[in-house]
Amino acid sequence: MQTYDVVIIGAGLAGLQCAKLLSRGGAKILLVDRKTDLTKGIHTTGIFVRKTLEDFDFPAGTLGKPVRNVTLYSPKLKSINLTSERDEFCVGKIALLYGSFLKDCLENGVEFSNGTHYVSAKVSGQKSETILKLEKNGKSFEVRTKALVGADGTNSRVAKDLKLDENREWIVGYEEVFHSNVFTSEPRLYCFLDAELAPGYLAWIADDGEEIHIGVGGYAASFNPREALKKFKVKVAEKIIDLSNAELAETRGGRIPVSGVLRSIANENGLLIGDAAGAVSPLTAGGLDPCLRLSAMAASVITERLQTDNPKILLNYSGELFRARFVSRLWMRRIIAMVSNQKLLELGFGFLRGKIGRKFASHVFFGRGSFPDVEIKINAKSNSLNASLLKN
């Protein structure tokens, strides 16, 4: 049976980031993903906020043009235009980003097992190790690890097997991605409040002049995402964006947890990162910044666990560190979830058009407080294992 320092289940952004950082310290790592091609079946729109762009380096060519402009629409298509003096967003070219991160991992010695399904995990006779059952090409095999990392999404099977907290609330997003053949001088993010087309969340258009993302998101019990997207395109999107010369490239969709970082996300045998840990803003459902930060924190804690040979170190990785910072966002999530009436949304939009409301909207879209800063030991911009990653 092969033995690893770390086994990471899931090679999305969270799993790749964690593997990349851990590999710099020489850990023996197995990265597992059920997909044979990481560039297929992408779930995220890929919008990175300014805070992320300032704190993390991205490989050349993996980000679209910067976006400074946001237009917010009411159900009756009344609008508010918001403009920042700084570059606020970039839409990531996720397939290229995954490829670059995976290349770094492989060059640093990470073993990658694609087309591999996670079956189960159990604590071995030595309680500091976990035995995993995996399956590839119809054949089962087992591996042993000191630390198991669940980066396997909203409905995490690793969370179940490690008896950690699980996501209980989520929305569903679905979008179409087009290659744009029309020059856009002013990249813009369009957001639409609509209780019928996007109950509990938003419909959106992200146009950076290279790609156009058109999507809807909401509570699954209240709408059909595919049908809602069709209606949204006919009712709204095609009146705002010219798709006549655009080429449909792919569709994306999936669950997005919206209850904040879970409380119990680690024990002595492993931990959770990314969507599996609920690392998504409850208000905006933005998950890429939390994903990178929490993965970096996890890598730091795991590194210390391996260096000290003390599995209890993993218990320092706790969702309680973040829950207090999400109280206001969780309350706002509750309010949004309850609004199922277009008239109420329209009324609320009237508030946003006022001076105070406009300031609030600007803070939501342009503020730098999307996810709490955490002090960690692995620097995302260097190979140092003893530097602070984030600014206080």
C-alpha positions in Angstrom: 0.0 0.0 0.0 1.4 3.4 -1.0 1.8 5.9 1.8 1.6 9.7 1.4 2.0 12.7 3.6 -1.1 14.2 2.1 -3.9 13.1 -0.1 -6.1 15.8 -1.6 -9.5 14.8 -3.0 -10.5 17.3 -5.7 -8.4 19.2 -8.2 -10.4 22.3 -8.5 -8.9 25.7 -7.6 -8.9 24.8 -3.8 -7.2 21.5 -4.2 -4.7 22.7 -6.8 -3.7 25.7 -4.6 -3.3 23.6 -1.5 -1.2 21.0 -3.4 0.9 23.6 -5.1 1.8 25.3 -1.7 2.4 22.0 0.1 4.6 20.7 -2.7 7.1 23.6 -2.2 7.9 22.1 1.2 8.7 18.7 -0.2 5.7 16.8 1.1 4.7 13.6 -0.7 1.3 14.4 -2.1 -1.3 12.5 -4.0 -3.9 14.7 -5.8 -7.1 12.9 -6.9 -9.9 14.0 -9.2 -12.7 12.1 -10.8 -12.4 14.0 -14.0 -9.9 12.9 -16.7 -9.6 16.4 -18.0 -9.7 19.3 -15.5 -10.6 21.8 -18.2 -14.0 20.1 -18.7 -17.0 20.6 -16.5 -15.8 23.8 -14.8 -18.3 25.0 -12.2 -17.3 28.6 -11.5 -17.7 31.9 -13.5 -14.2 32.7 -12.3 -14.5 36.3 -11.1 -11.6 37.4 -9.0 -12.0 40.5 -6.8 -9.5 43.2 -6.2 -8.4 41.8 -2.8 -7.4 38.6 -4.5 -5.6 40.3 -7.3 -3.6 42.4 -4.9 -2.6 39.5 -2.6 -2.0 36.7 -5.0 0.1 36.3 -8.2 -1.5 34.8 -11.3 0.3 33.2 -14.2 0.5 35.3 -17.3 -2.5 35.0 -19.7 -4.8 33.5 -17.1 -6.9 36.7 -16.4 -9.2 38.7 -18.6 -9.3 42.5 -18.9 -9.8 44.3 -15.6 -13.4 45.5 -14.8 -14.2 48.8 -13.1 -17.8 49.2 -14.0 -20.9 47.5 -12.5 -24.6 48.1 -13.5 -27.2 46.8 -11.1 -30.8 46.3 -12.4 -34.1 46.0 -10.7 -36.9 43.6 -11.8 -38.3 46.5 -13.9 -34.8 47.1 -15.3 -34.2 50.4 -13.5 -30.5 50.7 -13.2 -27.7 52.0 -11.1 -24.2 52.5 -12.6 -21.3 52.1 -10.2 -17.7 52.9 -11.3 -14.5 52.4 -9.3 -11.2 54.3 -9.7 -9.4 51.0 -9.4 -9.4 47.7 -11.2 -12.0 45.7 -9.2 -12.5 42.4 -11.0 -11.0 40.1 -13.5 -12.7 37.1 -15.0 -10.2 34.2 -14.8 -9.5 31.9 -17.8 -10.1 29.0 -15.5 -9.0 26.2 -17.8 -5.7 27.9 -18.3 -5.4 28.6 -14.6 -6.0 25.0 -13.7 -3.5 23.9 -16.3 -0.8 26.2 -14.9 -1.4 25.2 -11.3 -1.4 21.5 -12.2 1.9 22.0 -14.1 3.5 23.6 -11.0 2.3 20.7 -8.9 3.7 18.1 -11.2 7.0 19.9 -11.5 7.2 19.9 -7.7 6.6 16.1 -7.5 2.9 15.9 -6.8 1.4 12.7 -8.0 -1.9 13.3 -9.9 -4.4 10.5 -10.3 -7.1 11.7 -12.7 -10.2 9.7 -13.6 -10.1 8.4 -10.0 -13.1 8.2 -7.7 -12.9 8.6 -4.0 -14.8 5.7 -2.3 -14.2 5.9 1.4 -11.8 6.7 4.2 -11.3 5.1 7.6 -8.9 5.6 10.4 -6.1 3.0 10.5 -4.9 1.1 13.5 -2.5 3.9 14.0 -4.9 6.7 14.7 -2.6 9.3 13.2 -3.1 7.8 9.7 -6.1 7.3 7.4 -6.6 4.6 4.8 -8.4 5.7 1.7 -10.2 3.5 -0.8 -10.0 4.8 -4.4 -11.2 3.5 -7.7 -9.8 4.0 -11.2 -10.7 2.2 -14.4 -13.1 0.0 -12.5 -10.3 -1.2 -10.1 -10.2 -0.4 -6.4 -7.0 0.3 -4.5 -6.0 1.7 -1.1 -3.5 4.3 0.0 -2.5 5.6 3.4 -2.0 9.2 4.4 -1.1 11.3 7.4 -3.5 14.1 6.3 -6.6 13.8 4.2 -7.8 17.0 2.5 -11.4 17.3 1.2 -11.6 19.7 -1.7 -14.5 17.7 -3.2 -17.1 20.4 -3.4 -20.3 21.4 -1.7 -21.6 17.9 -1.1 -18.3 16.6 0.3 -18.0 12.9 0.8 -14.7 13.5 2.7 -16.6 15.6 5.2 -19.0 12.7 5.8 -16.3 10.2 6.3 -14.3 12.4 8.6 -17.5 13.3 10.5 -17.0 17.0 10.0 -19.7 19.6 9.3 -21.5 19.5 6.0 -23.1 22.2 3.9 -26.9 22.4 4.5 -27.8 25.4 2.4 -26.8 26.3 -1.1 -27.9 28.0 -4.3 -27.6 26.6 -7.8 -25.9 28.5 -10.6 -26.0 27.9 -14.3 -24.4 29.9 -17.1 -23.3 30.0 -20.7 -19.9 31.2 -21.7 -19.4 32.9 -25.1 -16.2 33.9 -26.9 -16.7 37.5 -27.9 -15.9 38.8 -31.4 -16.8 42.3 -30.7 -14.4 44.8 -29.1 -15.5 46.1 -25.7 -13.9 49.3 -24.7 -15.5 49.3 -21.3 -15.6 45.8 -19.6 -18.6 45.6 -17.3 -20.4 43.4 -14.8 -24.2 43.5 -15.1 -26.2 42.2 -12.1 -30.0 41.7 -12.1 -32.3 41.4 -9.1 -35.3 39.2 -10.1 -37.2 37.0 -7.7 -38.5 34.8 -10.6 -35.4 34.3 -12.7 -32.9 34.3 -9.8 -34.8 33.6 -6.5 -32.5 34.4 -3.6 -29.6 35.6 -5.7 -28.8 37.3 -9.0 -28.8 36.9 -12.7 -25.6 38.2 -14.3 -23.7 39.2 -17.4 -19.9 39.5 -17.2 -18.4 41.0 -20.4 -14.7 41.8 -20.4 -14.4 42.0 -24.2 -12.9 38.5 -24.5 -15.5 36.3 -22.9 -19.2 36.9 -22.1 -20.7 35.0 -19.2 -24.5 35.0 -19.0 -26.0 33.2 -16.0 -28.6 32.8 -13.3 -28.4 31.6 -9.7 -30.9 30.9 -7.0 -32.5 28.4 -4.6 -33.1 25.2 -6.5 -36.5 24.6 -4.9 -37.8 27.9 -6.4 -36.7 27.7 -10.0 -35.4 25.6 -12.9 -31.9 27.1 -13.7 -31.8 26.0 -17.4 -35.3 27.4 -18.1 -34.6 30.5 -16.1 -31.5 31.2 -18.2 -33.5 30.8 -21.4 -36.0 33.3 -20.2 -33.4 35.7 -19.0 -31.6 35.7 -22.3 -34.8 36.5 -24.2 -36.3 38.9 -21.7 -33.1 40.8 -20.8 -29.7 39.7 -21.9 -30.0 40.0 -25.6 -31.3 43.5 -25.2 -28.1 44.5 -23.4 -25.4 42.4 -25.0 -25.1 41.7 -28.8 -24.6 38.0 -29.1 -24.9 37.9 -32.9 -21.2 37.5 -33.4 -20.5 35.6 -30.2 -19.7 31.9 -30.2 -21.0 29.6 -27.4 -18.0 28.0 -25.9 -19.3 26.0 -22.9 -21.9 25.8 -20.2 -21.2 25.7 -16.5 -23.2 25.0 -13.4 -23.2 23.7 -9.9 -24.0 24.2 -6.3 -22.8 27.1 -4.3 -22.8 26.9 -0.5 -24.1 30.1 1.2 -24.1 29.4 4.9 -20.5 30.6 5.5 -17.5 28.7 6.6 -18.6 25.7 8.5 -17.6 25.4 12.2 -16.0 21.9 12.3 -13.7 21.7 9.3 -10.8 19.6 10.7 -9.9 16.8 13.0 -6.6 14.9 13.6 -7.0 13.0 10.4 -7.8 15.7 7.9 -9.5 18.9 6.9 -11.8 20.6 4.4 -11.1 23.4 2.0 -13.0 25.3 -0.7 -16.7 24.7 -1.2 -16.4 21.6 1.0 -15.6 23.9 3.9 -18.3 26.4 3.0 -15.6 28.9 2.1 -18.0 31.2 0.2 -19.3 34.7 1.1 -22.9 34.1 2.3 -24.0 37.4 0.7 -22.4 37.6 -2.7 -21.7 33.8 -3.1 -18.2 34.7 -4.2 -15.9 31.8 -3.5 -12.6 32.3 -5.3 -11.0 34.6 -2.8 -12.0 32.5 0.3 -10.9 29.4 -1.7 -7.3 30.7 -2.2 -7.0 32.0 1.4 -8.4 29.0 3.2 -6.3 26.6 1.0 -3.2 28.6 1.9 -4.1 28.5 5.6 -4.7 24.7 5.3 -1.3 24.2 3.6 0.4 26.1 6.5 -1.3 24.0 9.2 -0.6 20.8 7.4 3.1 21.7 6.9 3.4 22.3 10.7 1.6 19.0 11.3 4.1 17.1 9.1 7.1 18.9 10.6 6.2 18.3 14.2 4.6 14.8 13.5 1.8 16.0 15.7 -1.7 15.4 14.3 -3.4 17.6 16.9 -1.9 20.6 15.0 -4.7 20.2 12.5 -7.2 21.2 15.2 -5.9 24.8 14.9 -7.7 24.9 11.6 -11.2 25.9 12.6 -14.2 27.5 11.0 -14.8 29.4 14.3 -12.0 31.7 13.3 -14.3 33.1 10.6 -17.9 32.7 11.7 -18.0 35.9 13.7 -17.0 38.0 10.7 -19.9 36.6 8.7 -22.7 37.5 11.1 -23.9 40.5 9.2 -23.6 38.7 5.8 -25.6 35.7 7.2 -28.4 38.0 8.3 -28.5 39.6 4.9 -28.5 36.2 3.3 -31.6 35.3 5.4 -33.3 38.5 4.2 -32.5 37.9 0.6 -33.7 34.3 0.8 -37.1 35.5 2.1 -37.7 38.0 -0.6 -39.8 36.2 -3.2 -41.9 39.1 -4.3 -40.9 41.3 -7.3 -42.6 44.4 -5.7 -40.5 44.0 -2.6 -37.3 43.8 -4.7 -38.3 46.8 -6.6 -38.9 48.7 -3.4 -35.6 47.7 -2.0 -33.9 48.8 -5.2 -35.4 52.2 -4.7 -33.4 52.4 -1.5 -30.2 51.4 -3.3 -30.7 54.4 -5.7 -30.5 56.8 -2.8 -27.3 58.2 -1.3 -27.0 55.7 1.5 -28.1 52.8 -0.6 -25.7 53.7 -3.3 -22.9 53.8 -0.8 -23.9 50.4 0.5 -24.0 48.9 -3.1 -20.5 50.3 -3.8 -19.3 48.7 -0.6 -20.7 45.3 -1.5 -19.2 45.4 -5.0 -16.0 47.3 -4.4 -15.2 46.7 -0.7 -12.1 44.8 0.3 -13.7 42.9 3.2 -15.1 39.9 1.3 -13.2 37.3 3.4 -11.3 37.8 6.7 -7.5 38.0 6.5 -5.8 35.2 8.3 -2.2 35.0 9.4 -0.4 32.0 7.9 3.1 30.8 7.3 3.2 29.9 3.7 3.6 32.8 1.3 1.5 32.6 -1.8 4.0 34.8 -3.7 7.2 33.0 -2.8 8.6 29.6 -1.8 9.1 30.8 1.8 7.4 28.8 4.5 8.0 31.3 7.2 6.5 34.5 5.8 3.1 36.1 6.3 0.9 35.8 3.3 -1.7 38.5 4.0 -1.7 42.1 5.0 -3.2 43.0 8.3 
